[in-house]
């Protein structure tokens, strides 16, 4: 399971990555989770199974969705509450649900 | 207040979204990012060159010889002074990428057309002479840096548009099968490159016959002058900050959206200061408003100057929720990342907290601008400090080693703390009441 996160500079999403990795570990799930800036997504999306956007870059959703659809990868925006509270567990579950 | 939020949602957000998604603005923003690592590295050398310790300069010349500073600043020249070349390449690359045509060729063509627009002459005063003479056969460094930034950007957009239109119309030389792809690609670029060069060449010849003499002069007279005047004014800064805060109030990355339009202007204002500072570190710097002005003096803790709010949450919060978010936010907050506060508290879409979130940074713009304009606080020296550098340190470094830069950051911290305090109190009280009500209902619902 490869989960790619993106926000403007990949800074705040990288905070979330740590929490999600912990949540994955607790679940015994083998996942690669990483964060990049929005303009780097194109170089990383081919390695991803799912792409999640930080809510502050949700204006990029339609553009990112196009990239995702071309590769059969689900793309969506992380809920603001989970994002703000850095709820790794919820976001991980959200990613797993999307992938299904 | 709900009316205000729905106004933001229905009116401001769609416009912001369209601006943020606009291909050319995106290409400019992403292309400019290419220069940032270079500027930061160049800045390191700039800082080392001008450490404000008495006797430092003599000490250095004692060890490394008289020319130590010139030699130390070689990397500064090779980073700041070629900004336009890098941006020209970067913007064309990013735009071509969006059109899904070969970005490398587009970048190369863009650099060539930028140089084609630039006269290969410079004015030089020989030693002992009093008048400058024109010297040919040189690439003028002055126009490769921030002075050429807008020309490079405009030509990058123009050349890439021509390039991709011709490619997309399939007016290209196709090589037979068996020719290596890299070779085939360079032939594909041949016709569009020829057209671009022809267009820019004709443009230059045409302009040379007018009183403007060069594309650089036209752009600087008609575009850069007015833009700089707007971008360097306190009024312009307040409007920019207001927009950033309104967008963030909706949960959109305001700084990225507004920066997409304003960064080229703020970057060239910053470099004007750098050029003066490098020539004479005690000289008066021309601009207050630069890129660092916002990153380091207005947005301590992230957009909205939320570091003070986070400190309040840690020291004074009574509700568990505020305490928790405070603890979660302080680490990233010191490095000016504040999404846990904006989304977690939340400030986004929160009619109460949006008020200080908008007022605080605007107050800081006014205070900082006046303090620098009146000469109480050193202006940003053009040293590119990364926006993630913690306050106090960043203010010292970005002013070229002046304590007043740090002092203003402290003062600004206190101002934002005072502005946030009453609103924080109200919100914390409300959260505490909610928490108490919950525990109470939990207690009463337990069967006895």
Interface residues (C-beta under 8 A of the other chain):
Chain A: X7 X8 X11 X12 X15 X39 X42 X54 X55 X56 X57 X58 X59 X60 X62 X63 X80 X81 X83 X84 X85 X86
Chain B: X13 X16 X17 X20 X21 X26 X30 X33 X94 X97 X248 X251 X252 X253 X255 X256 X257 X325 X328 X332 X337 X339 X340 X341 X342 X343 X344 X345 X346 X348 X388
